[in-house]
Amino acid sequence: MRLFFGIQKYPLRGVCTMYQKITLTSSVSKSQPQALIIALFQEQDKLPRAYQVLDKELGGCLGQAMKRDEFTVASGKVTCLYPTQGADRLYLIGLGSRDTFKYDTLRTGLGKVLQLVKEAAVTRVHTELAPVFNGSVDHAKLGFTIGESFTLANFTFDDYKGAVNASDKARKLSLTVELPKEQLKSAKDGATVGDATNFARTLAATPPNVANPDFIVKQCRSMSRKVGLKCTVIDSKKAKSLGMGGLVAVGQGGSTPPALICMEHKPAKTKANAKPIMLVGKAVTFDTGGYSLKPGGGMGMKYDKCGGMAVIGAMQAIAALKLNVHVVGLVPTAENMVDTVAYRPNDIVTFFNGVTAEVTNTDAEGRLILADALAYGTKTYKPQAVIDLATLTGGVVVALGSFCAGAWVNDSSLHQQVFDAGEAAGERLWRLPLWQEHRDMLKGTHSDIVNSCVGVRDAHPIQGAAFLSYFVGDEAPTAMPKTPWAHLDIAGTSDIKDDKLPFVKGPTGFGVRLLAEMISNWKDI
């Protein structure tokens, strides 16, 4: 499926997919589907009754395969069988042990299946996954996982491939996925979240010679019109008049000016006095490091906008799902370049809330643009809770690797909701501390604070969180924030270096699914 956005001056690019279109339906064709999809746990030495009937219709190929020594249903393993009658193919997803099963295993298996059916030019599949759960199936969750997984695995990004890869861009097929009617609605919801995640991945992957701050602004305006979000933009001139010294400083050397994008989802049924949830995402479209220039090996920084892209994707999903929660999404966007007008080490900037900071490292720029967004957002919208996402520090990757994002949360209820959503979405988090001692590390000599401790790697990822803590709420300049706030450092999870289905090499859209899941189940704080 292609989603085109009318952007002047730039090529008209859309979300790239393997299949042109995936249709989810509960209408089962009278003819045999080209492929069937089932799943089994390791402990099942006997087929569920529904699978026994199915196996008989397929000529007994499943029962015969289970008798072979090499047969396995290990976690995430996908086996393709070729029945002698009925469907052309039977795809069996291994779920591993029932005791340790997580839906991530099913997502991986479904992602592998989608690649296999695409290679085989299959255009219609029938899913029959409920029997493996022996009557205790959660149809809503299962359906959601099917729709989400197929959509995520269908993503590719090839609009910028040229003559060398022309044959790969031939006319694409469409796929019809049949599933039980009890799973259809949630499957479509899952596909909606998958589409929003793929939009975030597309924006993240778009190269910096195209995806500058002006491009991001136009994409947000276009998407907001499509799904019914209110979108306002604070441009560079307005940001300067409002005292957003951090945003202006970082972006003043960029190819296009910086901006603060404000998107709002406020359903008609929302209570008049209901406080919104505020999402904030860093969108540095390219980061040279500024005058604190990155080494050559660290210059591939188009993914430094992934926090902002996650918020954009989440806002699309929230609006498309018509969730009855008031949500505001803020995306400060800038390009951190070396230029005669670029900001320098030793510059002192004043932020929206009056806090001043000496720039000790121009490569610690993300926190500067987030600071103004957080200060402006908490003052303007008076949110009940704030969640920010950013590819903020290399230190969090050193600490946690690429297996989870780092999380700093100052409220127990928010912590529960954010972490539960992360587990459900398969976007894991690990909580790290933030104490007054960390804030004190950043005290300045000629300014209130510094943006990075010079030559000090101690508590490196926490330094970023500590800096942001000065901008969350009215009391933040002088005391720990009281506004419920979660800071997610997604530097290690925003992209992957190899395929890990349902994701392929490149941006993952980490945060979109977590935020959509959290808002879907939100409990006011």
Steps between C-alpha positions, in 0.01 A plus 500: 500500500628846414414811695596811306545840655487822297833660582621775271868505400555138608445168322158352578596205716274265691509200730670221302370144534569153358134428428314789337208438734410261781127443552375348825169316475283248684339391174635156416519415132326181383818395321805378689741778605850490357641476851395423856670630816493312831716485814608245761664499842788263579307306764225396259556135417142482376339737254206717619172359368456778243848427363423127482206580272714738299779244465256246363385751238865556404580132454673452837812702420516657847474173689766346278735796554462477878632142494830603345805533729590845366151643557504804728270776617772698675422865578468701179575204270287490184459178302335480158323173414359407160172306539400236246149642494321820600712813539828530312697585812472467876711738708562383856621757753692362798406670827754327725397418854151597612641605838733762352284609203484868413318658210836618366556139393181506296592838349833358388336190353237698313769730364690201364182359349429826318843494340452137395158554345631804314787294357247237389272768344211389724199732483261337752572343837276366775607530865392237752694587815237486775495118543857497635379685812260219597191712556674772703570722204475879522350563157546877524870474580556225246325694225690818584830312483416353160407837347791682659762237416408462134497878458835549671663220302362642174715812536788574270672823400605500137378830353857621467629190324571566134597324179706230670193377687234575236388136481426498874243776455272316258121490543413374844244240601219537751436259787171396659523368857202298624444472874212421737238773538578524875846627406416731208440832678810476716703384199402818319598703808834321500548586134418864579775510762732317262429757228580783741822328603596457135435871441742579783753256350464660158563848637796371700655332197453799270845650432599834652532674164122454480383467861602836646289687760283661230421155356402364843270798556323444168465127561338566839257751356400260223461201731303707752250606234448137399426367850338806657772630729536869579849602389667831577862590438718739694752615242850627571395864519218424745724267702754779539233745617379243754849460644570149370875549501587132484293420191617814319867447586517139381320568175638839400774344286269253326397489136143593601395673824401307814138468611280364776215289360192473723239232422186455708242223518199617702189284453160666531413277797803617699406669826544875487743506793686180409876544494677358196785251477794670335741313270826668401750369244843623394535548123853601408485432127878475474762533770858583406574565865540869416837648592544205737528305176422130500776262386459362148359169617227670697371727224213282376244690702177516301342283770552773759143603423346168606354624829304766314395253232366270772282780635378582147413135440333467839284807439394356164405170665315666789294714264434218251382270782280783631616442857296697752798662671628856471859478371748765395808418295792742481790454257788749515695465177838644400810419301830515693757622249836680489454850362613859554175565687493166685514498877833437674645348813492760781185664366242556774138455397181593683207261476125556499473463878789739573763236581841577349752241383856525378561286192797286592433253218314585179454126446271488802243693296193279532445594862509870404208477258308265730546744788305775326230256387458362853494843663259645244277192500463465876419870537262519204309171525524423876524124429415229750806308379796550266687235301799602291697283259844570358810342355675697768822330611753244390536417868164325512617266223815421698286427806210307345598405146229480237270274699299769676468874546605684814216648705491765772158532666411710804146369565390147593171506306668630186778247543247217511315619191810567292669172591182291455457653154860427415466134597175462306648662189831317523683832546686434823623757749745498791468752781801711600532739794487879509596668825576855609869411492467448125344844457777652708760356260379750240534821703670773298761761585371791292157351428238309693606166351718351227367274227765232560766433761831569326724195494277312743345176377359412842125432486509597133143410398370640828661837426256537210199418719627729774529790255142449378373491858561877522220562248205278600250721683509832683706374794762325285765777498545473877369154596436154363194501269167422662319456169487126422772459240670217314815550294577218254848489345453290186850539355557123506160392369413754230660296224645153445807392304355170377154360434315405817153422377244639481756783461757523224836676518449871559265705720256316726257777591567412865252683721204524263347169609587555866332842504193380309464207741541729802241752379256220408501387864561835668395557861502861616770595750 
